[in-house]
Amino acid sequence: MTRLNTFAELEQWRTQAAAARAQNEKCVTVCGGTGCRAYGSEKVWEAFRAEIAKQQANVKLNYQVKVTGCHGFCEKGPLVVIRPAQIFYTRVQVKDVPKIVSDTLIGGKVIERLLATDPQTNEHVVHEHDVPFYKHQSRLLLNMNGEIDPTRIEEYVALGGYGAFAKALSNMSGEQVIAQVKASKLRGRGGAGFPTGVKWETCRNQPGEVKYVVCNADEGDPGAYMDRSLIEGNPHRLIEGLAIGAYAIGAQEGYVYIRHEYPLAVKTLELAIKQAEECGLLGKNILGTKFNFTLHVQLGAGAFVCGEETALMASIEGRVGEPMPRPPFPAEKGLWGKPTNINNVKSWSSIPIIISQGADQFAKLGTENSKGTTIFSLVGKINNTGLVEVPMGVTLRHMVYDIGGGISQGKKFKALQTGGPSGGCIPESLLDLPLDYENLNAVGSMMGSGGMIVMDEETCMVNIAKYFLDFTKFESCGKCTACREGVRQMNTILERITQGEGEEGDIELLETMGAAIQDGALCALGRTAPNPVLSTIRYFRDEYTAHIQEQKCPAGVCKSLITFYIIAEKCNGCTLCARNCTEAAITGELHQLHVIDDAKCARCGVCREVCTHDAVGVR
Amino acid sequence: MVNLKINDKEIIVAEGTRLLDAIKMAGTDLPTLCNHPDLEPYGGCRLCSVEVSRNGKSWVTTACNTLVEEGLTVQTESDRAVSTRALMADLILSRTPNVPAVQRIASSLGVDEPRFATTNPEETCVLCGLCIRACHDVAKKEVLGFVERGPDRQVTMAFETYDAQACDDCNQCITYCPTGAITRLKGLPIGRKWYAHAKKWARTRQAVQYGLLAFFALLFVTTSQALQLPINISNLFSRLDPLQAIMANIAARELLPLYLPAMLTLIATILFGRVWCGWVCPLGAILQLFGPVGTRKMQSWFRMIKYGLLIVLFVMALFGSLAFMWLDPITILVRGVADPIGVILGIIEMPGFKVGTLFSMVMLVLVLGLNLIEKRFWCRYLCPLGALLGLGSKFDWIRRRVNEMSCVQCGDCVKTCPMGAINPETIQNDPAECVMCLDCADAPCPKTAITYGRQPTPRWNHEFDPGRREFIGGTATAAAGVVLLNSGLFQDKANDLIRPPGVISEKAFLDKCIRCDQCVQACATHALHPVTFGSTWDAFWTPAINGELGYCDYNCNRCGQVCPAGAIPALPLEAKRKQVMGVAVLAPSLCVNCMVCEKVCQLKAIDRIEIQKEGKLKPLPVVDPNKCNGCGQCEYKCPAPPAIKVYAPGKAPKRT
């Protein structure tokens, strides 16, 4: 790779790369995201390479095998797209590869069996863009994930990569860049939604020569993985965003704080940084200008609280990851006491788009106060789990039913949890709520970094609140009383309630505590930790009352409060439940009605899971 | 300057002022646990949460780390602020329910009982991080730190082991700890040098105190067994006793050189307080051994009794009476132990053991019994010597000092004080009540806040200063006592006591005798006994020869040697033999003419004459009053008592 010394050289290189890309238009793209790798996609692409090489002897194929970043439709992995025809195959196994090569690549036929189906119409869909999961999305940040090989910088450059950076460096002053970001009304995608441009301006206006930019890639919410997928699929856009930001703010050094648990993302990012340095896009005198920018990767050790910006900075400095009281804000006194600008991966990755397409174009998407798109990881009891990128302002119902394809196994929707462990649960009555920062806050939840967990009727809301508090209790750094002691005590009370030992007044106590902890905690982790409890009390108070007053768990989850029984009309005496019962609590002869001995029953629910006739009930 | 509004009060403060300080200036004092003026704000305890608003937006924040801003409105008593603070206090109290510092803060925020579950009732650490910040920022060390997170968080050193090379025992962490938990961390001997030092002194005190008690016992044994020490120091403790010294000197109206050593005690008291009581006094050493500590069961006026008694003794001494000197601790111990316990243990052979002698130990039994109510009950409330030394201690040079910046009023020292001297509220003490035993500075103080050092300005005005009432009351009682003693109301019998050899004037004797009964103990033949009932009240517990029980040995002068006051003069044997104690008088009608008296009289004061009796010629003893000194050997040896009997000078019955 040659070092680029002028803007013209970059453009020249881009032209070459685009031409090369056009030449290799025919290719088999295999998803190399962590989800698909878990499904075995590594073997799939190796099989493709071997099979194509084998067939090459007989037929001239000209197909490249390209490993890309995460496509987002992780439910159906490993995903394979045959380009340029855009034939979209799901759940591709190694054994399918020879057939794809022979039928599709050589024969030009579509293998129906491997196509995605529309869960509403049950029809096969051939092309990626027609799949309902993708059809309703507006992929701004994730757009290149399925297109490019993240390990090759040329691919990104070919699609216009580093153009925005060059534009900013050549034609714009730092103020102008910040003006553009402000005009785009981009808000922090880490969850709090602070206007990014304002934050940049504050940091730029701070006195001092040394400033830092930091990318928060410490994505710790259970079930959320969009930052990881962005880095795994398109690391250069993040680097470009950071470089533009550093230029605008006046920083010469940057850090990407990334979880050590993301080995693939770390590897991809480190490789990308190395490539960018070799090309002269990072380092000293970038593209022949006086701008210098060095980017470091800092690994986190897995503490959730290090996603909080002050704790994150402490961790980078080598101290224990504990939040510091704000003010002073990082923009005033950040890393090693210097002005520091911290943004989330999604925020940084949005910057090249804003600069290259213009702030107006970006601001066309979204609502009045929340612009652009946001990425959710849609998980839980839903048909299409995966990464979803939508413009701000779409309704939750649209997310769940149109993109997510409805609740799995035809169960009833109960609640939607957003914002990770410190978000809130939103009931069905609020499903038509347009998604944006203010709306989610108003209903007691939050945007968070974008986790979205769908819950069906078999989810106990008290138990779910306890689950999230268990998480925050353990992940609290323990510095402040409100979070360390308060969340622990709330969790203890919830534990009592789920064990049938709830007392009159517990709900009110939880509400009082929750309000005081929201006010009293030191950092956002503590301040938002009571959200799961408060929002479930707000919308599902009857479930709490049922636990406390009637000693019942309406969803049939809390073990101390439920009884399993055999529904006589449905049981055909197959003995399946009896054979699977670990406690030998089920008795019954073949073809005879079975009975559960409640005294022996450990309430594990295996009988209910294995029964093919829905003959095991819970009350 | 910045204008802001705190609780509807407009105030102007300097830029950069912390909100917490501004609130204090506005007249509201918010309690905090994790904040310290020397250290950067931490924002951990959240106890200083207040509601602030600006531009119509309001939020709750901690005042410690917020700087004042122009136009800020602060409400410390809004519902949100109050309930946030109350919950924080409740949570901290639930974590550490038995820490007084936390209890006080919680109580000031309306939380008296913890509402939440307590995991470990012994927990004292509130995880405020002050120790760690003191270690890092003040001591410039990085020895302490947190480990674990969330509910498992705790303070410790690296790998939970004490690294003596890293930690130089600067004790900054201890000084800053708001609860005293830091010195109780498991496995970390924090403050060990300090404790070693404090322990060393406490151990020294114990060694001195019990060593002197043993020495006292040794003197006791040598005195009662008539063993000769190279130098005569058998009455050393009495001679060191300034109460005896002062009262005897006043009552005798002369300078008694024997009591010069008591000056040492007075000087030591002015320098170091009641060290006599804590380090020297043998009775104190015994009382320190048992009894409940740490409580103040009696009302505070009980402490005044000892001053009252002191004044009574003083005023009576002015009137020339030492009648109540049996209240002196040394006399109580000697008298209580010398006779009855000596008899019981067989150290003293006392053929005439009787109720009167047993009565000698009444005071000691009482003092020991009172000790079961409170340790050193006697020393706290009654001891006139303690009162005297206490008055001196109120101006002493070295005394117990409590570092108020460090003390967290945990009250642990209160629980160890044998004198109940430490006020449970203030943790300070009246130096007059402290016996300088140094026990409180030993391991109990988790804050190493107690030191013994110079007092910059000695001043009156302590917790238990005696006032005008005590003086007037004591004086009046004493005057009444003197009047009563001399009124003859109680002088039911004529004074016919036979005093030890060398006593010439009964009045002069009573003016010097401090009723210690050491002569009784020393008397080789046990002729000397304490006077109890049956004589004047003024003579109570003074020594007198009981001719039925013994006699004054021709070759013994020990009573004079051991008398600390010189009431019995220390005479050489030759001189002593010439001292007249009384005179022997024969009752011829009872005499069996055995002439034993003639044989035993070493002064040859008994002659014989021949008389006709029952038709036979029999010898009859005749006493030469000019030769007889009344030693009583004849009386004691007489087989037909009381055929010959010794009477006090001038008290002999007239015979023909």
Interface residues (C-beta under 8 A of the other chain):
Chain A: A303 V305 V320 E322 M324 P325 P327 K473 F474 E475 S476 C477 G478 K479 C480 T481 A482 R484 E485 G486 R488 Q489 T492 L509 T512 M513 A515 A516 I517 D519 G520 A521 L522
Chain B: P41 Y42 G43 G44 C45 R46 L47 S49 W59 V60 T62 C64 N65 T66 L67 R80 S83 T84 R85 A86 L87 M88 L91 I92 S94 R95 R115 F116 A117 L127 G129 G145 F146 E148 R149 G150 P151 D152 R153
